[in-house]
């Protein structure tokens, strides 16, 4: 029981990537900063430090928002660039989605291109018909999945797609970047997921997603896992008395989503996932290199 150190979860992945990178020609990751948002600059700095730890070359390119499409094209056709990371949001909405699809999916380290999201939502785990190239998944949702495995939530002795059978999860946030893909990934592995956001509740299971009527109180009371990724300081914090005994809790947001006392009440509390997200970014970069550029 207690507070979980995210670096302990990230460390084995960093070691694995570092060992693999040492045996390969130089790998070059480019990050595009086209926004003044402090969180984008912070993520870029974390990515730079992570790359330095494992031996991946990282270059941040600052470009005006209006020039980002052209910059993405140039990176797409540059054989010396093996991975590309764009720090969103830029414009927001449909225009950002268009930019995500302009990036060559073979260089998309965050798995946001439609090539990858289609595979995610249809539970296709490979990039090719021969099943030799594993698919790329978005970094933060993948990091949460790996964290849950490290915390013993996954039954790793079972066959894939059944390792979360019997596990109920509540997720607060259904964004296209974090909450929705995370709910889908957990459901693909056998979990029953209650997904809450401002538009209501959606139930995710292996047979798909459907609107649901369950209350927050009932969902939390039955959930062995609670994940919250709400970036709003006004979010009603999740209280210890709402949780099922021994629940595993994960805070993905940069603001607290769990009230004081949860660390004592929960089975385990992972209060931040940033180091694990960066580890997945580096892992994805290595995977893209092996899949398409080696």
QUIZI-V52461 format. One record per residue. BURIAL is 1 if it has 16 or more other ideal C-beta (glycine too) atoms within 10 Angstrom, else 0. D_FIRST is the distance of its C-alpha to the first C-alpha in Angstrom with 2 decimals. Layout:
BURIAL;D_FIRST
BURIAL;D_FIRST
This chain:
0;0.00
0;3.79
0;7.21
1;8.69
0;12.17
1;14.74
0;17.12
0;15.15
1;15.62
1;19.17
0;20.37
0;21.32
1;23.24
1;25.05
0;26.02
0;27.30
1;29.33
0;30.71
0;31.95
1;33.62
1;35.20
0;36.72
0;38.78
0;40.13
0;42.75
0;41.63
1;39.51
1;40.24
1;37.99
1;39.57
1;37.81
1;39.98
1;39.52
1;41.82
1;40.10
0;39.59
0;36.13
0;33.89
0;30.89
1;33.15
0;34.16
0;30.59
1;29.66
1;32.83
0;31.91
0;28.47
1;30.33
1;32.88
0;30.44
1;28.64
1;32.04
0;33.12
0;30.17
1;31.06
1;34.83
1;35.51
1;38.31
1;37.49
0;40.17
1;39.72
0;42.80
0;43.45
1;45.73
0;47.07
0;45.73
0;49.23
0;49.34
1;46.00
1;47.51
0;50.05
1;47.51
1;45.38
0;48.54
0;49.42
1;46.03
0;46.37
0;49.67
0;48.79
0;48.19
0;46.54
1;43.66
1;41.06
1;38.40
1;38.53
1;35.97
1;37.17
1;35.28
1;35.50
0;36.48
1;40.10
1;42.25
0;39.76
0;40.37
0;42.87
0;44.12
1;40.79
1;40.45
0;43.90
1;42.94
1;39.94
0;42.45
0;44.94
1;42.64
1;43.36
1;40.52
1;40.85
1;39.74
1;37.17
1;33.90
1;32.01
1;33.28
1;34.84
1;38.33
0;39.46
1;39.81
1;36.05
1;35.03
0;37.40
1;35.69
1;32.23
0;33.23
0;35.31
0;32.70
0;35.10
0;33.09
0;36.00
1;38.53
0;41.47
0;43.10
0;42.94
0;39.11
0;39.13
1;37.53
0;34.03
1;33.72
1;32.24
1;29.41
1;28.57
1;26.25
1;23.56
1;23.20
1;23.25
1;20.59
1;18.23
1;19.16
1;18.50
1;15.07
1;14.22
1;15.81
1;13.83
1;10.48
0;12.10
1;13.48
1;16.98
1;18.72
0;20.53
0;22.67
0;24.48
0;27.39
0;27.06
0;27.18
0;25.45
1;21.99
1;20.53
0;22.77
0;21.31
1;18.67
1;19.36
1;18.57
1;19.68
1;20.95
1;22.55
1;25.36
1;28.02
0;29.71
0;31.57
1;29.64
1;26.00
1;25.41
1;28.16
1;27.85
1;24.09
1;24.69
1;27.43
1;25.50
1;22.74
1;25.54
1;27.45
1;24.61
1;24.75
1;22.40
1;23.73
1;23.26
1;24.12
1;25.35
1;26.12
1;28.45
0;31.45
0;33.67
0;31.76
1;29.49
1;29.93
1;28.54
1;28.00
0;28.23
0;29.96
0;33.26
0;33.08
1;32.34
0;33.85
0;33.75
1;31.61
0;31.82
0;28.30
0;27.06
0;23.99
0;22.82
0;23.40
1;21.89
1;18.56
0;18.57
0;18.98
1;16.84
1;13.84
1;13.87
1;15.11
1;16.81
1;18.98
1;21.71
1;24.12
0;26.03
0;27.43
0;26.64
0;27.99
1;25.36
0;24.01
0;20.43
1;17.86
0;16.83
1;13.89
0;16.52
1;17.48
1;14.31
1;13.87
0;11.19
0;8.11
1;9.89
1;9.27
1;11.09
1;13.46
1;15.94
1;19.07
1;21.50
0;22.73
0;22.45
1;19.37
1;18.95
1;15.98
0;16.70
0;15.36
0;12.64
1;10.88
1;8.03
0;7.63
1;8.62
1;7.08
1;4.81
1;5.11
1;8.15
1;10.95
1;13.42
1;16.41
1;17.92
1;21.17
1;20.85
1;19.99
1;22.93
1;25.21
1;24.27
1;25.26
1;28.42
1;29.41
1;28.67
1;30.86
1;33.54
1;33.72
1;33.86
1;36.70
1;38.57
0;38.41
1;39.29
0;42.16
1;43.24
0;43.17
